[in-house]
Structures are given as structure tokens and as C-alpha cells.
């Protein structure tokens, strides 16, 4: 499961990097409502990149929690076998 999550995270990060390195980045204006661009395609890419980073963060937190829970269960099992 961790391998699948890591692969998904890698895919998302690669998409974010390719979207941010687009050569069509002409002008960006940062407003209270977010980033506004003169190119609608670029603005959509930035919005999807932001969402992808949020998903990647959520997945990484899930991996951390699952690994911590597995570590606790292994420690408990080891402690229980010794007692």
C-alpha cells in the first residue's frame, strides 16, 4: 500500500512540476481571491497544481500515520511476546 501511495505521490508531484514549468507563463497577478493570469489555460493549471499539492500532502500524512501505527503494533507484539 505504501508503495502505491508513493507512486501516486510521485505522479502528482511530476504533474505539478510540469504544469509550473509551462512556457506560457506570461503575467500573473496575486489578488485576495487567488492568482489571476492573462492566460486561462495557465490559470487552470495553477489551480490544478495547487489542488495536486494538497492531495500529495494528504497522502503523505496518511503514509506517516500508517507507518507509525505499524511501528506501534510491531512494538506491542514484540513486547507481548517477551512478557
C-alpha positions in Angstrom: 0.0 0.0 0.0 2.8 2.4 0.8 4.4 1.6 -2.5 1.2 2.6 -4.3 0.8 5.8 -2.3 4.4 6.7 -3.0 3.9 6.1 -6.7 0.8 8.2 -6.7 2.6 11.0 -4.9 5.4 10.8 -7.4 2.9 11.0 -10.3 1.2 14.1 -8.8 4.5 15.9 -8.0 5.7 15.3 -11.6 2.4 16.7 -12.9 2.8 19.8 -10.6 6.3 20.4 -11.8 5.4 20.1 -15.4 2.5 22.4 -15.0 4.6 25.0 -13.2 7.4 24.9 -15.8 5.0 25.7 -18.7 6.5 28.2 -21.1 3.2 30.1 -21.5 3.6 31.9 -18.1 3.3 35.5 -19.3 1.8 37.5 -16.5 0.4 36.7 -13.1 -1.4 38.9 -10.6 -1.8 37.8 -7.0 -5.2 39.0 -5.6 -7.2 38.3 -2.5 -9.2 35.7 -4.4 -6.1 33.9 -5.7 -3.8 34.1 -8.7 -5.1 35.7 -11.9 -3.4 35.1 -15.2 -3.8 36.6 -18.6 -4.0 33.1 -19.9 -7.0 31.0 -18.9 -5.1 27.7 -19.5 -2.3 28.8 -17.2 -4.7 29.8 -14.5 -6.4 26.4 -14.7 -3.0 24.7 -14.5 -2.1 26.7 -11.4 -5.4 25.8 -9.8 -4.9 22.1 -10.5 -1.3 22.3 -9.3 -2.5 23.7 -6.0 -5.1 21.0 -5.6 -2.5 18.4 -6.5 -0.1 19.6 -3.9 -2.9 19.5 -1.3 -3.7 15.9 -2.3 0.0 15.0 -2.1 0.2 16.4 1.4 -2.8 14.4 2.5 -1.4 11.2 1.0 2.0 11.8 2.7 0.2 12.4 6.1 -1.7 9.1 5.5 1.6 7.3 4.9 3.2 8.7 8.0 0.2 7.8 10.2 0.1 4.2 8.7 3.8 3.7 9.3 3.5 5.0 12.8 0.6 2.6 13.5 2.5 -0.3 12.1 5.5 0.5 14.2 3.3 0.7 17.3 1.7 -2.7 16.5 5.1 -4.3 15.9 6.5 -2.9 19.2 3.3 -4.1 21.1 3.6 -7.6 19.5 7.3 -7.7 20.4 6.6 -6.6 24.0 3.7 -9.1 24.4 5.9 -12.0 23.2 8.6 -11.2 25.8 6.1 -11.0 28.7 
